Structure formats: C-alpha cells, structure tokens
Amino acid sequence: MEFDHVGVATDDAAALANLFDDLLDAPVAHEETFDGMRVVFLELDGGGYFELLEPREGGAIADYLDREGPGVHHVALATDDAAAALDRARGLGIDLVDEEPRPGAWGHDVAFLHPRSTGGVLVEFVEH
C-alpha cells in the first residue's frame, strides 16, 4: 500500500484550500459534493493529497467537528483491492467500520478501520 491522502475536517474548505495552496503550492485537483459534504482534494508535490471535508448538512463530519473541532480526520492508503485489505485487517482482529468496501469520493471504493484498533487513527483503504 501507498499513502493516498490525509482527510482534514473543516468548517471552511475554501479558506483552508487557499491557505494550503499558498503555503504548500497545493492546487485543487478535484472537488465534489458527496455524502452531505463538500470534498476538496489538494494535490501535493511528490504524490498524495490533502482531502478537505466540509459538512453541507449533518452527518459524520458535522458530528466530528462538533465533538473534536477542525483537524486531521483520517489517513488513507491506496490499495488495488479494498476487499482483500479488509479481509487481512479482519484476520488480524481489527475492528472494521465498513464490513465491505463502499462508494467514496472521486469514484473510488473505500473502507474504514475503527481507530480503537489502530492506535487512535481512523484508517481508510482507497481502491484505485
């Protein structure tokens, strides 16, 4: 697996995108409204993305912001086979958020591992 992106919860994706573009020269590579949130991917030199997550209506990111405030939400790893990655995690006794891959942003299948089993880190598998 390889690093794919870090997801960042924010109340203002546009402002944060402008800041990271100025600071890191990380332009917007993709933007969409998905699953009740605005999702903005900023491309990093050398590979990978910052994924900015701004809630548009309730949901998991709105709940996260209420509970934790803005900041790093998850770390995503690219895989060729998200179902196989889930099977491996399941075999290791890791608690899963998703029992099977599901549609995610940018047309990719995704699956999450529960942070209580991964050192407090919400880990996402992204199938490319």
C-alpha positions in Angstrom: 0.0 0.0 0.0 1.0 3.6 -0.5 0.0 6.9 1.1 -3.0 8.3 -0.7 -4.3 11.2 1.3 -4.9 12.7 4.7 -8.5 13.8 5.4 -9.0 17.1 7.2 -12.3 18.1 8.7 -13.0 21.9 8.4 -15.8 24.4 8.6 -14.5 26.3 5.6 -12.9 24.2 2.8 -12.4 27.2 0.5 -10.4 29.2 3.0 -8.3 26.2 4.0 -7.7 25.3 0.3 -6.4 28.8 -0.3 -4.2 28.6 2.7 -2.7 25.3 1.7 -2.3 26.4 -1.9 -0.3 29.5 -0.7 1.7 27.6 1.9 2.3 24.3 0.1 1.7 25.1 -3.5 -1.1 22.5 -3.4 -3.7 23.4 -6.0 -7.2 21.9 -6.1 -7.1 18.7 -8.1 -10.7 17.6 -7.6 -13.8 19.0 -5.9 -17.3 17.5 -5.4 -20.3 17.4 -3.1 -20.6 13.9 -1.8 -22.5 12.2 1.0 -23.6 15.5 2.6 -20.3 17.2 2.5 -18.1 19.3 0.2 -14.9 17.4 -0.6 -11.8 19.2 -2.0 -8.6 17.3 -2.9 -5.4 19.4 -3.0 -2.5 17.8 -4.9 0.8 17.6 -3.1 4.1 17.6 -5.0 5.7 14.1 -4.8 2.3 12.4 -4.6 -0.7 12.3 -2.3 -3.4 14.7 -1.4 -5.0 16.7 1.4 -8.7 15.9 1.3 -10.7 18.8 2.9 -14.1 17.7 4.3 -16.7 20.4 4.9 -20.2 19.3 6.0 -23.1 20.7 4.0 -25.7 19.0 6.1 -25.5 16.9 9.3 -23.6 13.7 9.1 -20.3 12.2 10.3 -18.1 15.2 9.5 -20.5 17.6 11.2 -20.6 15.3 14.2 -16.8 15.1 14.2 -16.4 18.9 14.1 -18.9 19.3 17.0 -17.0 16.7 19.0 -13.4 17.3 18.1 -13.2 20.6 16.2 -11.3 21.0 12.9 -8.2 19.0 12.1 -6.9 15.7 10.9 -9.8 13.2 10.5 -8.3 10.2 8.8 -5.3 8.8 6.9 -5.9 7.0 3.6 -3.9 4.3 2.0 -4.2 3.3 -1.7 -4.8 -0.4 -2.5 -5.6 -2.4 -5.6 -8.1 -4.5 -3.6 -10.0 -2.9 -0.7 -11.9 -6.1 0.0 -8.7 -8.1 0.4 -7.3 -5.3 2.6 -10.4 -5.6 4.8 -10.1 -9.4 4.9 -6.5 -9.0 6.1 -7.5 -6.5 8.8 -10.4 -8.7 9.9 -8.0 -11.7 10.1 -5.8 -9.6 12.4 -8.7 -8.9 14.7 -9.0 -5.2 13.8 -12.4 -3.7 14.3 -13.9 -2.5 11.0 -16.1 0.5 10.4 -17.1 -1.0 7.0 -17.6 -4.7 6.5 -17.4 -4.3 2.7 -16.0 -1.5 0.5 -18.5 1.2 -0.4 -18.6 4.1 -2.9 -16.4 7.0 -1.8 -15.4 10.4 -3.2 -13.8 10.7 -6.7 -15.4 7.4 -7.7 -13.2 5.2 -5.6 -14.3 2.3 -3.4 -13.4 2.9 0.2 -13.4 1.1 3.6 -12.5 2.3 7.1 -10.9 0.6 10.1 -12.0 1.6 13.6 -9.5 3.8 15.4 -9.9 1.8 18.6 -7.9 -1.0 16.8 -5.4 1.2 15.0 -3.8 3.3 17.7 -6.4 6.0 17.6 -6.0 6.6 13.9 -9.1 6.3 11.6 -7.5 4.4 8.6 -9.2 4.4 5.2 -8.4 2.0 2.3 -8.9 3.6 -1.1 -9.2 1.2 -4.1 -7.5 2.6 -7.2 
